[in-house]
Amino acid sequence: MNIQLVPTQQKQTVSIHITKHQVVDIIDIQPFETSYEIIQKHDQTILQVEGEVDLVLACSKTLKPVEYHLTFDTDVTFGNLDECDFIYSNTINLNDILLGIIVSEKPYVIYHEDVLVEESTSS
């Protein structure tokens, strides 16, 4: 979903459905709603985005599916400064930005409950 990177007057809420990605440990990303606001501050544009998404991740040991609920509330900056996350452009692909947020916020290691039961009974 492409959006214009211009300041908003109020929070916008949109439905997101990320179907195609190349993240090997994410089995599924359920459709979700996210709210965003775009603010202009000095030499940068700030995308404030928040939402909740249900993921199905691959167990780090067995690759079995593990359901995981992720809540995020973050700022992404655009501009020509070294401190900005991205170079400014007139439009951005919100799905790509949100996928990046999901990848950076999801747990690096996650275990299926079967692995946890095996480890506790073998001790």
CORUR-V432865 format. One record per pair of residues at least 12 apart in sequence whose ideal C-beta (glycine too) atoms are under 8 Angstrom apart, sorted by the first residue. I is the first residue (numbers start at 1). J is the second residue. D is the distance in Angstrom with one decimal. If there is no record, write none. Layout:
I:J:D
I:J:D
This chain:
1:14:6.6
1:16:6.9
1:93:7.0
1:94:4.8
1:95:5.5
2:91:4.9
2:92:7.0
2:93:5.6
2:94:7.3
3:36:7.9
3:91:6.7
3:92:6.2
3:94:5.2
4:90:6.6
4:91:5.7
5:38:6.3
5:45:5.7
5:47:7.4
5:78:6.1
5:88:6.9
5:89:6.7
5:90:6.1
5:91:6.4
5:92:5.4
6:38:6.5
7:38:5.3
7:39:6.0
7:40:4.8
7:45:7.6
8:36:7.6
8:37:5.3
8:38:4.8
10:37:7.3
11:35:4.9
11:36:6.9
11:37:4.9
12:35:6.8
12:36:5.6
12:37:7.1
13:33:5.9
13:34:7.3
13:35:4.8
14:33:7.0
14:34:6.3
14:36:7.4
14:94:7.1
15:31:6.5
15:32:7.5
15:33:5.5
16:31:6.7
16:32:5.6
16:33:7.1
16:34:5.6
16:51:7.7
16:53:8.0
16:94:7.1
16:95:6.3
16:98:6.0
17:31:4.4
18:95:5.4
18:98:6.8
18:99:5.6
18:102:7.9
21:99:5.7
23:99:7.5
23:103:5.8
24:58:7.4
25:57:5.8
25:58:4.6
25:60:7.7
26:55:6.2
26:56:7.5
26:57:6.0
26:58:7.6
26:102:7.5
26:103:7.6
26:106:7.2
27:56:4.2
27:57:6.5
27:58:5.7
27:65:5.4
28:55:7.0
28:56:4.0
28:65:7.9
29:53:6.4
29:55:5.8
29:56:8.0
29:99:7.9
29:102:6.8
30:53:6.5
30:54:4.2
30:55:7.2
30:56:7.9
32:51:5.9
32:52:6.5
32:53:4.2
32:54:7.2
33:51:6.4
34:49:6.0
34:50:6.8
34:51:3.4
34:94:7.9
34:98:6.4
35:49:7.3
35:50:5.5
35:51:6.5
36:48:6.5
36:49:4.4
36:50:7.7
36:94:7.3
43:79:5.4
43:80:7.0
43:81:5.9
44:77:5.0
44:78:6.4
44:79:3.6
44:81:6.2
44:83:7.8
44:84:5.5
44:88:7.8
45:77:7.2
45:78:4.5
45:79:6.3
45:88:6.1
46:75:5.4
46:76:7.3
46:77:5.5
46:78:7.7
47:75:6.9
47:76:4.5
47:77:7.7
47:78:7.0
47:92:7.5
47:97:7.0
48:74:7.8
48:75:5.3
49:72:7.3
49:73:7.7
49:74:6.2
49:75:7.8
49:76:6.7
49:97:7.3
49:98:7.1
49:101:7.0
50:72:6.4
50:73:4.1
50:74:7.6
51:71:7.6
51:72:6.1
51:98:7.7
52:69:6.8
52:70:7.0
52:71:4.9
52:72:7.7
53:69:7.7
53:70:5.3
53:72:7.7
53:102:6.5
54:67:6.8
54:68:7.6
54:69:5.6
54:70:7.8
55:67:7.4
55:68:4.8
55:69:7.6
55:70:5.9
55:102:7.1
55:106:6.4
56:68:7.5
57:106:6.6
57:107:7.5
57:110:5.2
59:110:6.5
59:111:5.7
59:112:3.9
59:115:6.3
60:109:4.6
60:110:5.9
60:111:6.1
61:111:6.1
61:112:7.5
61:115:5.0
62:112:5.6
62:114:6.9
62:115:6.0
64:112:4.2
64:114:6.7
65:112:7.6
66:110:5.2
66:111:7.2
66:112:5.2
68:106:6.8
68:107:7.0
68:110:6.4
70:102:6.5
70:105:5.9
70:106:6.1
72:101:5.5
72:102:7.4
72:105:5.2
74:101:5.9
74:105:7.7
76:97:6.0
76:101:7.6
78:92:7.5
